[in-house]
Amino acid sequence: MQGLIGKKIGMTSVFNEDGKSIPCTVLEVGPCVVSQVKTVEKDGYSALQLSFDDKKEKASNKAEIGHFKKAGTGPKRKIAEFVGFEEGKYKRGDVITVELFNDDTYLDVRGWTKGKGFQGVIKRHGFGGVGDSTHGQHNRLRAPGSLGASSWPSRVMPGMKMAGQKGGKQQETELRIVKILPESNLLLVKGAVPGPKGGYVIITK
């Protein structure tokens, strides 16, 4: 789908016509530079490679510098490919701004959730814990409890909620556009967006 790369700035709230406060996430969307145009004849598929957020040359290797120089721009931190753009409409070096979303009401926003590391079942899944803290049980208060039957099937079934890695995964959500500020490259969407402040997000129609 057509889309752009953005960055999560933070959260705020705005008031609608009825005076109701709407919680919003502020996203800096673009401007994105077309760093490469993929074609069916050359690459086997049609897509636009967009790049976002300036990066210092001393932090880039020669391959990156050369790749972006062909587009007439400096090195960028984030690169992503998007399909669905009209073929021949954009060429390498063109700049696409947040105004791409002027005609839309809802957008899909994909981010990367905050990584929490290895966590137990209480923090990871919201378990209530087992045991009674007033009767001497001090080592089982945050334990998961039974993992299954004994005689049959005598194994832990797939999908059992257990301790493990929490966060650090891609998450996509559909959000409504509240306001577009093209002069500042800002996009306000209703609700929360996965990830920390300063984290990159992919916004698609």
URDA-V856376 format. One line per field, one symbol per residue. psi: psi as a letter, one per 30 degrees, with the letter a starting at -180 (. if undefined). A space follows every 50 residues. Layout:
# URDA-V856376
psi = ???
This chain:
# URDA-V856376
psi = lkalkakkealaklkafggkkjkkkkkjjakkkjfkjkleeefflklkjk lkjkkkefglleeeeeefefghllklekklkklfkkkfeklkflkkafff gegleklkkkajlkkfaklafeeefglfllljfghfjfggeglfakfald ekghlkkkfkjllakkaglkkkkklkkekkiefghkkkkkalkkllkfkk lkkl.
